[in-house]
Amino acid sequence: MDSLGTSHYLGSDSALAPLNDLALLSGMYGMFGGFIHAVALAGTEGAKASDFTTSLLMPFLQAMMSTLPEMAKQIDSGDYTAKDASLAMQAAHDTIGEVSSAQGVSPELFTPIYELMKRRVEDGFGGDDFASVIELIRKRPSS
């Protein structure tokens, strides 16, 4: 199998491989959805998708990728204390949705994550970092 790519042992439970495959695909589709929305928004003022992607979006997303390990640590520890931009600041106004609509771009790819951020703030966690949104969607252990 290693001749086809890098293998990762996930444990003896055979259900872990397809579960992780779907988790990876979920991350991919989230990224693709953000890409499609970003290109559509930039394109409303004439930006070519290829130019916007290579000159602005890819460097920005590569910089944002470096935050994922810290977010993962927050999720593992349960300490979501905001270090830079709190959820309250990020969800204070739906600027992305409003500008998208004003530019004729549907905000429906962005709206679900914005609504989760807003709900987390309404639940009293406005001082948290973005990673805390996981608390609204993660499976709870059975009691």
C-alpha positions in Angstrom: 0.0 0.0 0.0 2.9 2.4 0.7 3.8 2.3 -3.0 0.4 4.1 -3.6 0.8 6.7 -0.9 1.6 7.1 2.8 -0.2 4.6 5.0 -1.3 5.4 8.5 -2.3 2.8 11.1 -5.4 4.1 12.8 -6.1 1.1 15.1 -7.6 -2.3 15.0 -11.1 -1.1 14.5 -11.8 -1.5 10.7 -14.4 1.3 10.9 -11.7 3.9 11.6 -10.3 4.0 8.1 -13.6 4.9 6.3 -14.5 7.3 9.2 -11.1 9.1 8.7 -11.6 9.1 5.0 -14.9 10.9 5.4 -13.4 13.3 7.9 -10.7 14.2 5.3 -13.3 14.6 2.6 -15.3 16.9 4.9 -12.2 19.1 5.4 -11.7 19.1 1.6 -15.3 20.1 0.8 -15.2 22.8 3.4 -12.1 24.2 1.8 -13.6 23.9 -1.7 -16.8 25.7 -0.6 -14.7 28.5 0.9 -12.7 28.7 -2.4 -15.8 28.8 -4.6 -17.4 31.6 -2.4 -14.1 33.6 -2.4 -13.6 33.4 -6.1 -17.3 34.3 -6.8 -17.0 37.3 -4.5 -13.7 38.5 -5.9 -15.0 37.9 -9.4 -17.9 40.3 -8.9 -15.4 43.1 -9.6 -13.7 41.4 -12.5 -10.9 39.5 -10.7 -10.0 36.4 -12.7 -10.3 33.2 -10.6 -6.8 32.1 -11.5 -5.2 35.4 -10.7 -7.0 35.9 -7.4 -6.3 32.3 -6.4 -2.5 32.3 -7.0 -1.7 35.9 -6.0 -4.0 36.3 -2.9 -6.0 33.3 -1.8 -3.4 30.6 -1.8 -0.8 32.6 0.2 -3.5 33.7 2.6 -4.8 30.2 3.1 -1.3 28.8 3.5 -0.8 31.3 6.4 -4.1 30.3 7.9 -3.2 26.6 7.7 -0.4 27.3 10.2 -3.1 28.0 12.8 -4.7 24.6 12.6 -2.3 22.8 15.0 -3.0 25.5 17.7 -6.7 25.1 17.1 -6.3 21.3 17.5 -4.6 21.9 20.8 -7.4 24.1 22.0 -9.9 21.4 21.0 -8.0 18.6 22.7 -7.6 20.7 25.9 -11.0 22.4 25.9 -9.4 25.7 26.6 -10.6 28.1 23.9 -9.6 31.4 25.4 -9.1 33.8 22.6 -5.6 34.8 21.8 -6.2 37.2 18.9 -9.7 37.5 17.5 -12.6 36.5 19.7 -15.8 35.0 18.4 -17.6 38.1 19.7 -15.4 40.2 17.4 -15.7 37.9 14.4 -19.5 37.4 14.7 -20.3 41.0 15.6 -21.5 41.7 12.1 -22.2 39.5 9.1 -20.1 41.6 6.8 -19.2 38.6 4.6 -22.8 37.7 4.1 -24.0 41.2 3.6 -21.3 42.1 1.1 -21.8 38.8 -0.7 -25.5 39.6 -1.1 -24.9 43.2 -2.1 -22.5 41.9 -4.8 -25.0 39.3 -6.0 -23.2 36.3 -4.6 -25.2 33.9 -2.5 -23.9 33.7 1.1 -25.2 30.2 1.6 -21.8 28.6 1.7 -20.7 31.0 4.5 -24.0 31.3 6.4 -23.8 28.0 8.3 -20.4 28.7 9.9 -21.5 32.3 10.7 -24.6 31.1 12.4 -22.6 28.7 14.6 -20.2 31.5 15.5 -23.1 33.8 16.4 -24.8 31.1 18.4 -21.7 30.4 20.4 -21.5 34.1 21.3 -25.2 34.1 22.2 -24.5 31.1 24.5 -22.0 33.2 26.4 -18.7 32.2 24.8 -17.9 35.4 22.9 -14.4 35.5 24.5 -13.5 32.2 22.9 -11.5 31.5 19.8 -13.1 30.1 16.7 -12.1 26.5 17.6 -14.8 26.5 20.3 -17.5 26.2 17.6 -16.7 22.5 17.7 -18.7 22.4 20.9 -21.9 23.0 19.0 -21.4 20.2 16.6 -19.3 17.5 18.2 -20.8 14.2 19.4 -21.3 14.0 23.1 -20.3 10.8 24.9 -23.3 8.7 26.0 -24.0 8.7 29.7 
